[in-house]
Amino acid sequence: MCQHQPPCPTADSADREAARLVAHHPEQGWSLLCNGVLLFEDTGELLPDGQIIAPHRPVRIVTAA
């Protein structure tokens, strides 16, 4: 699917969100990545094979000073 050099990460890679944007619709809350992944503003994902990835927000780690 990807024609970029170097190629974007595939939809089944751990770093799939690093692929280039093909379409961006912030008013609708989603973006389409070059690898076919639909990325939603709540950080959920829909993979090309229909697999759903639940929203995953970074965990903030607080350390004592």
Secondary structure, DSSP 4 states (H G I P E B T S, - for coil): ----SSPPPPTTSTTGGGSPEEEEETTTTEEEETTS-EEETTS-EE-TTS-EE---PPPPP----
